[in-house]
């Protein structure tokens, strides 16, 4: 028995959990905000270290044998030849690279060419697009860039004392736009396409490998991105999908291979265990609920909207909301708008509109889930994440709409837990007590389990009503977007 730590350096704070190596039980925790503005699009990387130091104060890491690092994804830390940042790090929420991303898509032959090359199509959050933005808008800084890292890579490197060897892992690398989960290799030609010259890229470690050991004997595991760490902390496996309810939405699942998708609808991430995490994004999720609440003048927020929706009946009296308020990625309708379909005198009541917003959001996410199912991804249960997952209307409707068991995990620091589990794995491999192919069997997440039961047929009817409206308003949307 021993103890390990996992730290999650997210966009606004650092969480540290110290866990029992064998069971994953949390023994103690630390927290500290980052000393930067919450919605900042740039950051001095030293701020992450300051936050880490504060979160781990007062002996939190005493007797810890290994540490794993999870951090916000899609950040770019550009370094000069001496390993110093040439400018503040560009964060994942920075949208300035939208035009640069579109130019990259066009310059390399379109969405299909990119999807085949690296399993994803350039978007503004990706480090690749940020490099292109840097070359265009800060050419002097771009010319000084000799190496690039992401936040988790940089933190691991700092913890190890800035050794000559710089590392990352498959999960984080798969989000860069210049590493392919299918081939397991970098595409330095794409880096050069974006930045104008070659740079040093971190070595990609396997899931159970260690990045190194500090002079004090503390083992540092490979680390990974927040999405991959959270999946590992939740304990998702083959047969599991994770639906995330933010302003926008995402659906990801564990799969045994990378999925080549000519349309770019599926983004091929790697996970933290050696498997793959194909992801399908939607542009609209909770923003559709908030927009409906504002339209109806619901002052009590989403909780009141949820209660109002439950006064209606399945199918919302024939109302269908196509929740494409910000355009849509799945199906690919970037310039469309939302539609409230099926208005009749008897359906024009607040409770029916409220329920249509929940059904529309969930049906849209079910469409995304079907994209994965259509490519052979097994889905036996769905983990539902995000604050909106706690809403009674979501919990009542999700099992019937998804047509499968729905798991709502209790709130916890799953990314930090995943980082700690990875640390325990690397430590066990180093000590000869664990196989490099089998992570430690920690306890699963405490969760509420919801079954579709007899309402599965009702959910299928809701899906069919949504599909009929979608196909009438946007005929062939999925067929066009998937070829």
Backbone torsions as a table, in degrees:
resi	resn	phi	psi	omega
1	UNK	NA	141.7	176.9
2	UNK	-154.9	-171.1	177.8
3	UNK	-132.7	147.3	178.9
4	UNK	-133.5	165.3	-179.5
5	UNK	-127.0	149.3	171.9
6	UNK	-129.1	134.0	177.4
7	UNK	-120.9	139.6	177.1
8	UNK	-119.2	112.3	177.7
9	UNK	-99.7	92.3	-176.4
10	UNK	-86.5	-167.1	-176.6
11	UNK	-69.1	-24.4	-175.5
12	UNK	-125.8	-6.9	-174.2
13	UNK	-160.9	169.7	171.8
14	UNK	-120.0	128.6	171.8
15	UNK	-112.6	137.5	175.9
16	UNK	-124.6	130.8	173.0
17	UNK	-120.0	139.4	175.3
18	UNK	-112.1	124.4	-169.3
19	UNK	-125.8	154.4	170.1
20	UNK	-68.6	130.8	-174.8
21	UNK	-61.7	-36.0	-173.5
22	UNK	-83.9	-37.8	-172.8
23	UNK	-110.0	-21.6	-175.4
24	UNK	84.7	3.3	178.6
25	UNK	-60.1	133.7	-179.4
26	UNK	-78.7	122.5	-177.8
27	UNK	-95.1	-36.7	177.6
28	UNK	-161.4	161.9	-175.5
29	UNK	-139.9	156.1	174.4
30	UNK	-139.0	154.3	-177.3
31	UNK	-148.2	144.0	172.3
32	UNK	-156.8	139.5	174.6
33	UNK	-74.7	157.9	172.9
34	UNK	-78.4	140.9	178.9
35	UNK	-79.7	50.7	178.0
36	UNK	-139.9	163.7	178.7
37	UNK	-64.4	143.0	-173.6
38	UNK	-58.7	-41.3	-175.6
39	UNK	-103.2	21.2	179.3
40	UNK	-63.5	146.5	177.9
41	UNK	-101.5	-3.5	176.6
42	UNK	-135.6	157.9	179.1
43	UNK	-156.0	144.9	168.4
44	UNK	-75.9	119.4	-178.6
45	UNK	-54.0	-26.6	178.4
46	UNK	-60.4	-24.5	178.0
47	UNK	-62.9	-33.7	178.6
48	UNK	-67.3	-37.5	178.2
49	UNK	-68.3	-39.8	178.0
50	UNK	-61.5	-42.5	179.0
51	UNK	-65.0	-41.6	177.9
52	UNK	-61.0	-44.4	179.6
53	UNK	-61.1	-38.7	179.7
54	UNK	-70.6	-41.0	-178.7
55	UNK	-66.1	-30.2	-176.9
56	UNK	-99.7	17.4	-176.9
57	UNK	-72.4	172.6	174.7
58	UNK	59.6	38.3	173.2
59	UNK	73.2	20.9	-178.3
60	UNK	-57.5	-35.9	-175.7
61	UNK	-96.0	13.3	177.8
62	UNK	-59.0	133.8	177.0
63	UNK	69.3	7.4	176.3
64	UNK	-72.8	135.7	-177.4
65	UNK	-96.2	-23.9	-177.5
66	UNK	-154.9	152.2	180.0
67	UNK	-130.1	138.5	170.6
68	UNK	-113.4	149.8	-175.6
69	UNK	-122.5	126.0	169.0
70	UNK	-116.3	145.9	179.5
71	UNK	-151.5	162.9	178.4
72	UNK	-51.6	139.8	-177.5
73	UNK	-89.6	161.6	172.5
74	UNK	71.2	7.9	171.6
75	UNK	-77.6	151.0	179.6
76	UNK	-122.4	122.6	175.2
77	UNK	-111.4	99.7	-179.5
78	UNK	-86.3	126.8	-175.3
79	UNK	-114.2	148.3	174.5
80	UNK	-87.1	-173.4	-176.8
81	UNK	-64.9	-17.5	177.5
82	UNK	-98.1	6.5	179.8
83	UNK	80.9	14.5	178.7
84	UNK	-99.0	141.7	177.5
85	UNK	-60.3	133.9	178.2
86	UNK	-80.3	-15.1	179.1
87	UNK	-166.1	170.1	174.6
88	UNK	-57.5	151.3	178.5
89	UNK	-63.7	142.9	174.3
90	UNK	-93.3	127.0	-172.4
91	UNK	-94.8	166.4	-174.5
92	UNK	-64.2	-26.1	-178.6
93	UNK	-85.3	4.4	179.2
94	UNK	-76.6	116.9	-176.4
95	UNK	-98.7	6.8	-176.8
96	UNK	-65.5	-19.2	-175.9
97	UNK	-89.4	12.9	-178.0
98	UNK	-59.5	-46.2	-179.7
99	UNK	-67.0	-41.4	178.1
100	UNK	-60.7	-39.6	178.7
101	UNK	-64.1	-44.6	179.2
102	UNK	-62.5	-38.5	178.7
103	UNK	-66.5	-36.4	176.6
104	UNK	-63.6	-43.1	179.0
105	UNK	-57.3	-49.1	-178.5
106	UNK	-67.9	-39.4	-175.6
107	UNK	-69.5	-18.6	-179.3
108	UNK	-108.4	7.2	173.5
109	UNK	105.1	12.9	174.5
110	UNK	101.6	176.0	-175.1
111	UNK	-60.0	-41.6	-177.6
112	UNK	-63.4	-41.2	-179.0
113	UNK	-62.6	-41.2	179.6
114	UNK	-68.5	-43.9	-179.4
115	UNK	-59.5	-38.7	179.1
116	UNK	-72.8	-31.2	-176.7
117	UNK	-75.0	-47.5	-173.5
118	UNK	-134.3	6.2	176.6
119	UNK	81.1	7.7	178.5
120	UNK	-154.4	160.5	177.7
121	UNK	-105.9	133.7	-177.1
122	UNK	-53.8	134.0	173.8
123	UNK	-133.7	164.2	-173.7
124	UNK	-59.7	-32.8	-179.9
125	UNK	-67.3	-25.9	-172.2
126	UNK	-64.2	142.9	174.1
127	UNK	-54.2	-35.9	179.7
128	UNK	-59.0	-47.0	-180.0
129	UNK	-65.9	-34.6	178.2
130	UNK	-66.1	-36.0	175.7
131	UNK	-63.0	-41.1	178.8
132	UNK	-65.4	-39.6	176.8
133	UNK	-63.2	-41.8	-179.3
134	UNK	-61.8	-43.7	-179.5
135	UNK	-62.4	-34.1	-176.2
136	UNK	-82.2	-40.1	-170.6
137	UNK	-104.6	-21.5	178.8
138	UNK	-135.4	65.3	-173.3
139	UNK	-60.3	-32.2	179.3
140	UNK	-67.8	-42.9	175.6
141	UNK	-64.9	-42.0	-179.3
142	UNK	-59.9	-39.5	-178.9
143	UNK	-65.7	-24.4	-178.6
144	UNK	-86.2	-10.6	-175.8
145	UNK	-70.6	119.8	178.8
146	UNK	-110.4	-19.4	-179.9
147	UNK	-153.5	152.8	177.0
148	UNK	-129.9	144.4	177.0
149	UNK	-139.3	165.9	170.8
150	UNK	-106.1	167.7	-175.4
151	UNK	-53.4	-43.7	-178.5
152	UNK	-67.9	-37.9	177.7
153	UNK	-60.1	-45.6	-175.7
154	UNK	-65.0	-41.8	179.8
155	UNK	-65.0	-42.6	176.3
156	UNK	-59.3	-44.5	-179.5
157	UNK	-61.2	-40.9	179.0
158	UNK	-67.6	-42.7	179.7
159	UNK	-60.6	-31.9	-179.6
160	UNK	-86.8	1.4	177.9
161	UNK	86.1	25.6	177.0
162	UNK	57.5	56.5	179.0
163	UNK	-70.8	169.8	178.8
164	UNK	-63.4	-33.2	-179.9
165	UNK	-83.1	123.9	175.3
166	UNK	-111.0	139.1	-173.0
167	UNK	-131.6	163.3	170.8
168	UNK	-147.0	-167.0	175.3
169	UNK	-134.0	173.5	-176.9
170	UNK	-60.1	-42.4	-176.5
171	UNK	-60.5	-53.1	179.8
172	UNK	-64.6	-41.4	-178.6
173	UNK	-61.2	-33.5	-176.1
174	UNK	-69.9	-11.8	177.7
175	UNK	-97.9	3.3	-174.2
176	UNK	-78.9	-30.0	-172.2
177	UNK	93.1	-2.9	177.5
178	UNK	-134.2	22.3	172.1
179	UNK	-136.4	134.3	-176.1
180	UNK	-101.9	124.0	175.6
181	UNK	-67.8	-27.4	-178.9
182	UNK	-70.8	-41.3	-177.4
183	UNK	-98.8	-16.3	-177.9
184	UNK	68.6	31.9	-176.4
185	UNK	-143.1	156.5	176.3
186	UNK	-75.7	158.5	169.9
187	UNK	-119.4	80.0	-178.7
188	UNK	-60.7	-23.3	177.4
189	UNK	-65.0	-30.0	178.6
190	UNK	-75.7	-33.5	172.9
191	UNK	-60.9	-44.8	179.9
192	UNK	-65.6	-37.2	176.7
193	UNK	-59.0	-39.5	-176.9
194	UNK	-80.1	-47.6	-170.6
195	UNK	-95.0	-26.7	-179.2
196	UNK	101.9	-9.5	176.8
197	UNK	-158.2	165.9	-179.8
198	UNK	-76.8	154.2	175.8
199	UNK	-139.0	164.7	175.1
200	UNK	-77.5	133.6	-179.8
201	UNK	-116.6	144.6	-176.4
202	UNK	-67.9	148.6	176.8
203	UNK	-66.5	135.0	-178.4
204	UNK	-91.2	116.4	-178.1
205	UNK	-90.7	157.3	173.1
206	UNK	-76.0	165.4	-172.9
207	UNK	-58.0	-36.0	-175.9
208	UNK	-102.2	5.9	-179.9
209	UNK	-78.5	153.9	174.6
210	UNK	-96.2	141.6	175.3
211	UNK	-74.8	-25.7	179.3
212	UNK	160.0	-174.7	179.3
213	UNK	-131.2	135.9	179.5
214	UNK	-72.6	162.2	177.5
215	UNK	-56.2	-23.9	179.3
216	UNK	-84.8	-0.9	177.6
217	UNK	91.9	11.7	179.8
218	UNK	-85.3	121.3	-179.3
219	UNK	-79.6	134.7	177.1
220	UNK	-113.7	120.1	-179.1
221	UNK	-77.2	179.5	-174.4
222	UNK	-63.4	-31.6	-174.7
223	UNK	75.5	175.2	179.2
224	UNK	-169.5	177.9	177.7
225	UNK	-76.9	162.6	-175.9
226	UNK	-59.0	-42.6	-178.3
227	UNK	-60.8	-46.3	-178.1
228	UNK	-68.9	-37.9	178.6
229	UNK	-65.9	-41.5	179.8
230	UNK	-64.0	-41.2	177.5
231	UNK	-61.6	-40.7	179.4
232	UNK	-68.1	-39.3	178.6
233	UNK	-67.6	-35.1	176.6
234	UNK	-69.9	-27.0	-177.2
235	UNK	84.6	26.1	179.3
236	UNK	-69.9	149.1	-176.7
237	UNK	-143.1	-175.1	177.9
238	UNK	-57.0	132.5	-175.2
239	UNK	100.3	-9.7	-179.9
240	UNK	-105.6	139.9	170.2
241	UNK	-121.0	153.3	178.7
242	UNK	-122.6	120.0	176.7
243	UNK	-106.3	120.6	-177.7
244	UNK	-105.9	124.1	-179.0
245	UNK	-103.3	92.5	169.9
246	UNK	-111.3	-162.7	173.2
247	UNK	-54.6	-45.8	167.5
248	UNK	-100.2	177.1	-177.4
249	UNK	-128.2	163.7	174.0
250	UNK	-148.9	150.9	176.4
251	UNK	-130.3	123.8	177.1
252	UNK	-134.2	158.0	-178.9
253	UNK	-147.3	154.2	176.1
254	UNK	-81.8	131.8	-177.5
255	UNK	-142.5	158.0	-174.5
256	UNK	-83.9	-8.0	-179.7
257	UNK	-147.3	158.9	173.2
258	UNK	-72.6	141.6	-178.3
259	UNK	-103.7	114.0	174.6
260	UNK	-76.1	124.3	-175.8
261	UNK	-130.5	109.7	-173.0
262	UNK	-61.0	-29.0	-176.7
263	UNK	-83.9	-17.6	-175.2
264	UNK	81.8	7.4	177.7
265	UNK	-63.1	-40.3	177.8
266	UNK	-94.6	128.5	172.4
267	UNK	-98.5	125.7	-175.2
268	UNK	-92.6	93.3	172.2
269	UNK	-89.8	158.0	167.7
270	UNK	-99.2	154.0	179.7
271	UNK	-101.3	-168.5	-176.3
272	UNK	-95.7	11.1	-177.1
273	UNK	-122.4	-2.3	-174.4
274	UNK	103.6	-4.5	177.0
275	UNK	-95.7	-162.9	-177.4
276	UNK	-127.3	154.2	179.7
277	UNK	-126.7	78.9	173.8
278	UNK	-64.8	135.1	-174.9
279	UNK	-126.5	138.1	172.6
280	UNK	-121.4	128.0	-177.2
281	UNK	-103.7	146.1	167.5
282	UNK	-117.7	148.8	-177.9
283	UNK	-81.0	-15.8	-172.9
284	UNK	-134.9	126.7	171.6
285	UNK	-140.3	-97.9	-177.1
286	UNK	-64.7	-23.9	177.4
287	UNK	-61.1	-29.1	176.4
288	UNK	-68.2	-37.3	177.2
289	UNK	-67.3	-45.5	-179.2
290	UNK	-64.1	-40.2	177.7
291	UNK	-62.7	-39.2	178.3
292	UNK	-66.3	-42.2	178.6
293	UNK	-60.1	-41.5	178.8
294	UNK	-66.7	-41.6	-179.3
295	UNK	-63.0	-39.0	-178.7
296	UNK	-84.2	-5.2	-178.0
297	UNK	70.1	29.7	178.9
298	UNK	-78.0	111.8	-174.1
299	UNK	-86.7	-16.4	-177.2
300	UNK	-87.4	13.3	175.8
301	UNK	72.9	-159.6	-174.1
302	UNK	-67.5	-29.4	178.2
303	UNK	-63.2	-43.9	178.1
304	UNK	-68.5	-38.4	177.1
305	UNK	-61.4	-40.0	178.5
306	UNK	-61.0	-47.0	179.6
307	UNK	-62.9	-39.1	178.4
308	UNK	-64.1	-42.9	-179.0
309	UNK	-61.3	-36.3	-177.9
310	UNK	-73.7	-6.2	173.0
311	UNK	-81.2	-14.9	176.6
312	UNK	-88.4	-175.5	-179.7
313	UNK	-120.3	159.8	178.7
314	UNK	-52.5	134.1	-176.3
315	UNK	94.1	-7.3	172.5
316	UNK	54.4	38.0	179.7
317	UNK	55.6	35.3	176.9
318	UNK	89.1	-4.0	178.0
319	UNK	-78.3	139.8	174.5
320	UNK	-131.5	126.3	172.4
321	UNK	-101.9	116.9	169.1
322	UNK	-87.0	105.3	-164.4
323	UNK	-85.2	43.7	-173.9
324	UNK	-90.4	54.6	-170.7
325	UNK	-69.1	-30.3	180.0
326	UNK	-112.4	37.9	-166.8
327	UNK	70.8	-173.5	179.1
328	UNK	-151.5	144.4	177.4
329	UNK	-92.5	-29.7	-178.4
330	UNK	-137.3	100.1	2.2
331	UNK	-72.9	168.1	-175.0
332	UNK	-76.3	93.4	178.8
333	UNK	-134.7	67.0	-170.0
334	UNK	-65.3	-20.9	-174.1
335	UNK	-114.9	13.2	-177.9
336	UNK	-86.5	-177.6	176.7
337	UNK	-133.4	168.7	177.9
338	UNK	-73.1	161.4	-178.6
339	UNK	-139.4	132.0	170.4
340	UNK	-101.7	111.0	-166.6
341	UNK	-111.6	142.7	173.6
342	UNK	91.0	24.4	-179.6
343	UNK	-67.1	126.2	170.8
344	UNK	-134.8	165.3	-176.7
345	UNK	-56.3	-43.0	-176.1
346	UNK	-73.9	-18.8	-179.0
347	UNK	-93.5	-5.8	-175.4
348	UNK	-85.3	62.5	178.3
349	UNK	-126.7	147.2	-176.2
350	UNK	-54.6	-39.6	-176.9
351	UNK	-66.7	-33.4	179.0
352	UNK	-71.9	-40.1	176.9
353	UNK	-64.7	-41.0	179.2
354	UNK	-61.3	-46.8	-179.2
355	UNK	-66.2	-37.0	179.0
356	UNK	-60.5	-31.3	179.4
357	UNK	-69.0	-39.7	177.5
358	UNK	-69.3	-46.2	-179.8
359	UNK	-63.9	-39.5	179.2
360	UNK	-64.3	-44.1	177.8
361	UNK	-60.1	-46.9	-176.7
362	UNK	-70.8	-36.7	176.9
363	UNK	-65.6	-37.7	176.9
364	UNK	-62.8	-40.9	177.3
365	UNK	-70.5	-33.2	175.1
366	UNK	-66.2	-35.0	173.0
367	UNK	-58.7	-44.1	178.6
368	UNK	-63.9	-39.5	177.8
369	UNK	-63.0	-37.4	179.2
370	UNK	-67.8	-26.9	174.9
371	UNK	-60.3	-43.1	178.1
372	UNK	-70.0	-44.2	178.3
373	UNK	-58.6	-38.0	-179.9
374	UNK	-65.6	-16.0	177.9
375	UNK	-103.5	16.6	174.6
376	UNK	88.7	10.5	178.9
377	UNK	-78.7	126.5	-179.6
378	UNK	-79.4	130.7	178.3
379	UNK	-131.0	105.5	177.8
380	UNK	-101.8	-25.9	176.9
381	UNK	-151.6	157.3	-177.7
382	UNK	-122.5	124.3	170.9
383	UNK	-85.5	128.4	-177.2
384	UNK	-110.5	118.0	-175.0
385	UNK	-116.4	157.8	178.7
386	UNK	109.3	156.1	-177.9
387	UNK	-58.9	-34.1	-178.8
388	UNK	-67.0	-18.0	178.2
389	UNK	-64.9	-18.9	179.7
390	UNK	-84.2	-10.2	-177.7
391	UNK	-68.8	134.2	-179.4
392	UNK	-56.3	-36.2	-179.9
393	UNK	-66.6	-40.0	177.6
394	UNK	-64.2	-45.1	-178.0
395	UNK	-67.8	-30.4	178.5
396	UNK	-74.1	-35.6	-173.0
397	UNK	-94.9	-31.5	-172.3
398	UNK	-58.6	-46.9	-178.5
399	UNK	-60.3	-40.8	-178.5
400	UNK	-71.7	-38.4	-178.8
401	UNK	-71.0	-43.4	179.1
402	UNK	-76.1	-20.9	177.5
403	UNK	69.3	28.5	-178.4
404	UNK	-156.5	171.5	177.1
405	UNK	-62.1	137.0	178.6
406	UNK	-116.7	131.5	-179.3
407	UNK	-113.7	124.1	178.0
408	UNK	-111.1	98.4	-176.7
409	UNK	-66.4	147.5	173.3
410	UNK	-65.4	146.7	179.3
411	UNK	-57.0	132.7	178.8
412	UNK	-163.1	167.9	179.4
413	UNK	-87.5	74.8	-171.5
414	UNK	-67.8	-33.6	177.7
415	UNK	-65.3	-43.7	177.1
416	UNK	-65.0	-38.7	177.5
417	UNK	-63.8	-40.3	177.4
418	UNK	-63.9	-38.7	177.2
419	UNK	-64.7	-40.0	178.3
420	UNK	-66.5	-39.9	178.4
421	UNK	-63.2	-38.7	176.5
422	UNK	-64.1	-39.5	177.7
423	UNK	-61.7	-41.9	178.3
424	UNK	-63.5	-35.9	178.9
425	UNK	-66.2	-50.1	179.8
426	UNK	-61.6	-38.6	178.8
427	UNK	-65.6	-43.8	178.6
428	UNK	-62.2	-40.0	177.1
429	UNK	-64.6	-43.7	-180.0
430	UNK	-62.9	-34.1	-179.0
431	UNK	-89.2	-6.4	179.5
432	UNK	80.7	15.5	-178.7
433	UNK	-101.4	-11.3	178.5
434	UNK	-130.1	150.8	175.0
435	UNK	-79.9	145.3	177.4
436	UNK	-68.2	-10.6	-179.0
437	UNK	-103.5	-2.3	-174.3
438	UNK	-136.1	109.0	-179.0
439	UNK	-69.5	164.0	177.8
440	UNK	-62.8	140.8	-176.5
441	UNK	-86.9	80.2	179.8
442	UNK	-80.9	163.8	177.8
443	UNK	-62.4	142.8	177.1
444	UNK	-73.4	169.8	-179.1
445	UNK	-67.3	140.8	170.6
446	UNK	-68.4	127.1	-170.8
447	UNK	-151.2	159.0	170.7
448	UNK	-95.0	130.5	-177.2
449	UNK	-109.7	125.5	-177.7
450	UNK	-118.0	131.6	-178.1
451	UNK	-108.7	145.0	177.3
452	UNK	-69.0	-33.1	177.1
453	UNK	54.2	-137.2	-176.8
454	UNK	-73.8	-9.6	-177.0
455	UNK	-88.3	3.2	179.2
456	UNK	-58.9	-39.0	179.8
457	UNK	-67.3	-36.3	176.5
458	UNK	-63.8	-43.0	177.9
459	UNK	-61.2	-39.3	178.3
460	UNK	-63.2	-36.8	178.3
461	UNK	-68.2	-39.0	176.5
462	UNK	-62.3	-43.8	178.3
463	UNK	-61.1	-41.8	-178.6
464	UNK	-66.7	-38.5	176.8
465	UNK	-63.1	-42.1	178.2
466	UNK	-64.1	-45.4	-178.6
467	UNK	-62.1	-40.9	-179.9
468	UNK	-62.7	-41.5	178.0
469	UNK	-67.0	-44.2	-179.3
470	UNK	-60.8	-44.7	-177.2
471	UNK	-70.4	-26.4	177.4
472	UNK	-75.6	-40.4	-178.8
473	UNK	-79.7	-38.2	-177.7
474	UNK	-129.4	70.0	-175.3
475	UNK	-60.0	132.7	176.3
476	UNK	72.2	18.4	-175.0
477	UNK	-59.8	-45.9	-178.4
478	UNK	-75.2	-36.9	178.3
479	UNK	-62.7	-40.9	179.0
480	UNK	-68.3	-38.6	-175.2
481	UNK	-79.2	-11.2	-174.1
482	UNK	-113.2	4.8	179.7
483	UNK	-104.2	NA	NA
